[in-house]
């Protein structure tokens, strides 16, 4: 806790930097949000992604997005709406898919179309709006849950810490220009869930220590962090290894989800330790024993019931 003010200043710098980065650079939205055409092509012989992209560009497909599936025998081709071939009309899907098949069937290679889907701009806008609503509803749910289980000061601190974790993950997608699709959004929501879970575990220990000791808030919070630090590290490492396996072996389609989870595995513990808990010792958010008196009495009464 002696580093809490320095940690708060560092967190403010990180938050402002992430906001500036996202505001200036934005996100590389995938077809899930922008609309366009997605075609899965299966080839008789595996073909490197760069070769597939070169063949499509020679066939006048501007800036095609190519993703390898299953060791290169199958590829996923995404065409943005501004591409001349990607006319925003579902009726042209068959023609677009056939043009892609012909472009990839040069020489001895033979390609077949496994699937062809079209995402219109209206659907993309709806998905973007629903994604924003999902994040807002999850955040509101966290606020209500923490406020009921603990106290409003805990809820404010947990929300700031969780939003910081999510913001850092979002800044990664912006900085690396990684394609932001629905799986990336799932990674953000998973980061939010993991961050709030870690925070609640430490907050629960803070509440218990307030019940059983009479130390000042700084000492109570400091002891609580040290007592739960081993559990936090073990959980974060196991979670990180699981997400690393997902990143390495699940394929490119889940890359955004896996990377978002890996980043949150590292950042969530830091934000809980150096941001959420220190906030409980600062200004109006300082938690005192009397703040938990009502909930403590109610809990004790419940424990006596059969």
C-alpha positions as CSV (number, residue, x, y, z in Angstrom):
1,X,0.0,0.0,0.0
2,X,3.0,2.4,0.4
3,X,3.1,2.4,-3.5
4,X,-0.6,3.2,-3.9
5,X,-0.3,6.8,-4.9
6,X,2.5,6.0,-7.5
7,X,0.3,3.1,-8.8
8,X,-2.7,5.4,-9.1
9,X,-0.6,7.9,-11.1
10,X,0.7,5.2,-13.4
11,X,-2.9,3.9,-13.9
12,X,-4.0,7.3,-14.9
13,X,-1.2,7.6,-17.4
14,X,-2.1,4.2,-18.9
15,X,-5.8,5.0,-19.0
16,X,-5.2,8.3,-20.8
17,X,-2.8,6.7,-23.2
18,X,-5.2,3.9,-24.1
19,X,-8.0,6.4,-24.6
20,X,-5.8,8.5,-26.9
21,X,-4.7,5.5,-28.9
22,X,-8.2,4.2,-29.4
23,X,-9.5,7.7,-30.2
24,X,-6.8,8.4,-32.9
25,X,-6.3,4.9,-34.4
26,X,-9.7,3.3,-33.9
27,X,-10.3,-0.4,-34.6
28,X,-9.9,-2.7,-37.6
29,X,-13.5,-3.8,-37.7
30,X,-14.2,-7.2,-39.3
31,X,-17.1,-8.0,-41.6
32,X,-19.2,-8.8,-38.5
33,X,-19.5,-5.1,-38.0
34,X,-18.8,-3.6,-41.5
35,X,-20.7,-6.0,-43.7
36,X,-19.3,-7.8,-46.7
37,X,-18.8,-11.3,-48.1
38,X,-17.2,-14.4,-46.4
39,X,-16.3,-17.4,-48.5
40,X,-14.7,-20.7,-47.3
41,X,-12.7,-22.4,-50.0
42,X,-11.3,-26.0,-49.8
43,X,-8.3,-26.7,-52.1
44,X,-6.9,-30.1,-53.2
45,X,-3.4,-29.0,-52.3
46,X,-2.5,-26.7,-49.4
47,X,-1.6,-23.2,-50.5
48,X,0.2,-20.6,-48.5
49,X,-1.9,-17.7,-47.4
50,X,0.3,-15.2,-49.2
51,X,-0.1,-17.1,-52.5
52,X,-3.9,-17.2,-52.0
53,X,-3.9,-13.4,-51.4
54,X,-1.7,-12.8,-54.5
55,X,-4.0,-14.8,-56.7
56,X,-7.1,-13.0,-55.5
57,X,-5.4,-9.6,-56.0
58,X,-4.5,-10.6,-59.6
59,X,-8.2,-11.4,-60.1
60,X,-9.0,-7.7,-59.1
61,X,-10.2,-8.5,-55.5
62,X,-8.9,-5.4,-53.7
63,X,-7.4,-6.0,-50.2
64,X,-8.9,-9.5,-49.6
65,X,-8.5,-10.8,-46.0
66,X,-7.3,-14.4,-46.1
67,X,-7.2,-16.8,-43.1
68,X,-5.8,-20.3,-43.1
69,X,-8.1,-23.1,-41.7
70,X,-7.0,-26.7,-41.0
71,X,-3.3,-26.5,-42.0
72,X,-3.8,-24.6,-45.3
73,X,-6.1,-27.0,-47.1
74,X,-9.0,-24.6,-46.5
75,X,-8.9,-20.8,-46.4
76,X,-11.5,-18.2,-45.3
77,X,-11.7,-15.2,-47.7
78,X,-13.3,-12.0,-46.5
79,X,-14.2,-9.2,-48.8
80,X,-14.9,-5.7,-47.5
81,X,-18.0,-3.8,-48.8
82,X,-15.9,-1.3,-50.7
83,X,-14.3,-4.1,-52.8
84,X,-15.7,-4.0,-56.4
85,X,-16.6,-7.7,-56.2
86,X,-18.3,-7.4,-52.8
87,X,-21.5,-5.8,-53.9
88,X,-23.8,-5.3,-51.0
89,X,-26.5,-7.7,-52.3
90,X,-26.9,-11.2,-51.1
91,X,-27.9,-12.4,-54.6
92,X,-24.4,-11.9,-55.9
93,X,-22.9,-14.3,-53.4
94,X,-22.8,-17.2,-55.8
95,X,-21.1,-15.1,-58.5
96,X,-18.5,-13.8,-56.0
97,X,-17.8,-17.3,-54.7
98,X,-17.4,-18.7,-58.2
99,X,-15.0,-15.9,-59.1
100,X,-12.9,-16.7,-56.1
101,X,-13.0,-20.5,-56.9
102,X,-11.8,-19.8,-60.5
103,X,-9.0,-17.4,-59.2
104,X,-7.7,-20.1,-56.9
105,X,-7.9,-23.0,-59.4
106,X,-5.0,-21.9,-61.5
107,X,-2.7,-24.6,-62.9
108,X,-2.9,-28.0,-61.2
109,X,-4.7,-26.6,-58.2
110,X,-8.4,-27.3,-57.8
111,X,-10.6,-25.4,-55.4
112,X,-14.2,-26.0,-54.2
113,X,-16.5,-23.7,-52.3
114,X,-17.5,-25.0,-48.9
115,X,-19.7,-22.0,-47.9
116,X,-20.4,-18.4,-48.9
117,X,-22.1,-16.0,-46.5
118,X,-23.1,-12.4,-46.9
119,X,-23.3,-9.8,-44.1
120,X,-25.2,-6.7,-45.0
121,X,-24.4,-3.2,-43.6
122,X,-27.6,-3.1,-41.6
123,X,-26.7,-6.4,-39.9
124,X,-23.2,-5.1,-39.2
125,X,-24.6,-1.9,-37.6
126,X,-27.0,-4.0,-35.5
127,X,-24.2,-6.2,-34.3
128,X,-22.1,-3.2,-33.3
129,X,-25.1,-1.7,-31.4
130,X,-25.8,-5.0,-29.7
131,X,-22.1,-5.4,-28.7
132,X,-22.1,-2.0,-27.1
133,X,-25.4,-2.8,-25.2
134,X,-23.9,-6.1,-24.0
135,X,-20.9,-4.3,-22.5
136,X,-23.1,-1.7,-20.8
137,X,-25.5,-4.3,-19.4
138,X,-22.6,-6.5,-18.1
139,X,-21.1,-3.5,-16.4
140,X,-24.4,-2.4,-14.9
141,X,-24.9,-6.0,-13.6
142,X,-21.5,-5.9,-12.0
143,X,-22.2,-2.7,-10.3
144,X,-25.5,-4.0,-8.9
145,X,-24.0,-7.3,-7.8
146,X,-21.0,-5.7,-6.0
147,X,-23.2,-3.0,-4.4
148,X,-25.5,-5.6,-3.0
149,X,-22.8,-8.0,-1.8
150,X,-20.5,-5.4,-0.4
151,X,-21.0,-1.6,-0.4
152,X,-21.1,1.1,-3.0
153,X,-17.5,2.1,-2.4
154,X,-16.4,-1.4,-3.4
155,X,-18.6,-1.2,-6.5
156,X,-17.0,2.0,-7.7
157,X,-13.5,0.7,-7.1
158,X,-14.3,-2.6,-8.8
159,X,-15.8,-0.8,-11.8
160,X,-12.8,1.5,-12.3
161,X,-10.4,-1.4,-12.0
162,X,-12.5,-3.6,-14.4
163,X,-12.8,-0.8,-17.0
164,X,-9.1,-0.3,-16.9
165,X,-8.4,-3.9,-17.7
166,X,-10.9,-3.9,-20.6
167,X,-9.5,-0.6,-21.9
168,X,-6.0,-2.1,-22.0
169,X,-7.2,-5.1,-23.9
170,X,-9.1,-2.9,-26.3
171,X,-6.0,-0.7,-26.8
172,X,-4.1,-3.8,-27.7
173,X,-6.5,-4.5,-30.6
174,X,-6.2,-0.9,-31.7
175,X,-2.4,-0.8,-31.5
176,X,-1.8,-4.0,-33.3
177,X,-4.6,-3.4,-35.8
178,X,-5.9,-6.9,-35.1
179,X,-9.1,-7.6,-36.8
180,X,-11.9,-6.8,-34.4
181,X,-14.8,-9.3,-34.8
182,X,-17.3,-11.0,-32.6
183,X,-14.7,-13.3,-31.0
184,X,-12.6,-10.3,-30.1
185,X,-15.7,-8.8,-28.5
186,X,-16.1,-12.1,-26.6
187,X,-12.5,-11.6,-25.5
188,X,-13.3,-8.2,-24.1
189,X,-16.3,-9.6,-22.2
190,X,-14.2,-12.5,-20.8
191,X,-11.6,-10.0,-19.7
192,X,-14.3,-8.0,-17.9
193,X,-15.5,-11.2,-16.2
194,X,-12.1,-12.4,-15.1
195,X,-11.1,-9.0,-13.8
196,X,-14.3,-8.6,-11.7
197,X,-13.9,-12.2,-10.4
198,X,-10.3,-11.5,-9.2
199,X,-11.4,-8.2,-7.6
200,X,-14.3,-9.8,-5.7
201,X,-12.1,-12.5,-4.2
202,X,-9.8,-9.8,-2.7
203,X,-12.7,-7.6,-1.7
204,X,-14.2,-10.5,0.2
205,X,-11.0,-11.0,2.2
206,X,-11.0,-7.2,2.9
207,X,-14.5,-7.5,4.3
208,X,-13.6,-10.4,6.4
209,X,-10.5,-8.7,7.8
210,X,-12.6,-5.6,8.7
211,X,-14.8,-7.9,10.7
212,X,-12.1,-9.7,12.6
213,X,-9.4,-7.0,13.1
214,X,-9.4,-3.4,14.2
215,X,-6.5,-2.1,12.1
216,X,-6.7,1.1,10.0
217,X,-8.0,0.7,6.4
218,X,-4.6,0.8,4.8
219,X,-3.3,-2.1,7.0
220,X,-6.5,-4.1,6.5
221,X,-6.3,-3.8,2.7
222,X,-2.5,-4.5,2.7
223,X,-3.0,-7.7,4.7
224,X,-5.9,-8.7,2.5
225,X,-3.8,-8.4,-0.7
226,X,-0.9,-10.4,0.8
227,X,-3.3,-13.1,2.0
228,X,-4.9,-13.6,-1.4
229,X,-1.8,-12.9,-3.6
230,X,-0.9,-16.6,-3.9
231,X,-4.4,-17.5,-5.0
232,X,-4.4,-14.7,-7.5
233,X,-1.1,-15.7,-9.0
234,X,-2.0,-19.4,-9.3
235,X,-5.4,-18.6,-10.9
236,X,-3.9,-16.1,-13.3
237,X,-1.1,-18.5,-14.4
238,X,-3.5,-21.4,-15.0
239,X,-5.8,-19.1,-16.8
240,X,-3.0,-17.8,-18.9
241,X,-1.8,-21.3,-19.9
242,X,-5.3,-22.3,-20.9
243,X,-5.6,-19.2,-23.1
244,X,-2.2,-19.8,-24.6
245,X,-3.2,-23.3,-25.6
246,X,-6.3,-21.8,-27.2
247,X,-4.2,-19.3,-29.0
248,X,-1.7,-21.8,-30.3
249,X,-4.0,-24.7,-31.3
250,X,-7.5,-23.3,-31.9
251,X,-6.8,-21.6,-35.2
252,X,-6.9,-18.0,-36.3
253,X,-10.7,-17.7,-35.9
254,X,-10.3,-17.6,-32.1
255,X,-7.1,-15.5,-32.0
256,X,-8.9,-12.4,-30.8
257,X,-10.6,-14.2,-28.0
258,X,-7.5,-16.0,-26.8
259,X,-5.3,-12.9,-27.0
260,X,-7.8,-10.8,-25.1
261,X,-8.0,-13.5,-22.4
262,X,-4.2,-13.7,-22.1
263,X,-3.8,-10.0,-21.7
264,X,-6.5,-9.9,-19.0
265,X,-4.8,-12.8,-17.2
266,X,-1.9,-10.5,-16.6
267,X,-3.6,-7.1,-16.3
268,X,-6.5,-8.2,-14.1
269,X,-4.3,-9.1,-11.1
270,X,-2.3,-5.9,-11.4
271,X,-5.4,-3.7,-11.6
272,X,-6.9,-5.4,-8.6
273,X,-3.7,-5.1,-6.5
274,X,-2.5,-1.7,-7.6
275,X,-5.8,0.1,-8.4
276,X,-9.0,-1.4,-7.0
277,X,-7.7,-2.1,-3.5
278,X,-5.8,1.2,-3.1
279,X,-8.9,3.1,-4.1
280,X,-10.5,1.7,-1.0
281,X,-8.1,3.8,1.1
282,X,-8.4,7.1,-0.8
283,X,-10.8,10.0,-0.2
284,X,-14.5,9.4,-0.3
285,X,-13.9,5.7,-1.2
286,X,-12.1,5.0,2.0
287,X,-13.8,2.0,3.6
288,X,-14.2,1.9,7.3
289,X,-15.5,-0.7,9.8
290,X,-18.8,1.2,10.3
291,X,-19.5,1.0,6.5
292,X,-19.8,-2.7,6.8
293,X,-21.6,-2.8,10.2
294,X,-25.1,-3.2,8.8
295,X,-24.1,-6.0,6.4
296,X,-22.0,-7.7,9.1
297,X,-24.9,-7.8,11.5
298,X,-27.2,-9.1,8.9
299,X,-24.7,-11.8,7.9
300,X,-24.2,-12.8,11.5
301,X,-28.0,-13.1,12.0
302,X,-28.2,-15.3,8.9
303,X,-25.4,-17.6,10.1
304,X,-27.4,-18.3,13.3
305,X,-30.5,-19.4,11.5
306,X,-31.0,-23.2,10.9
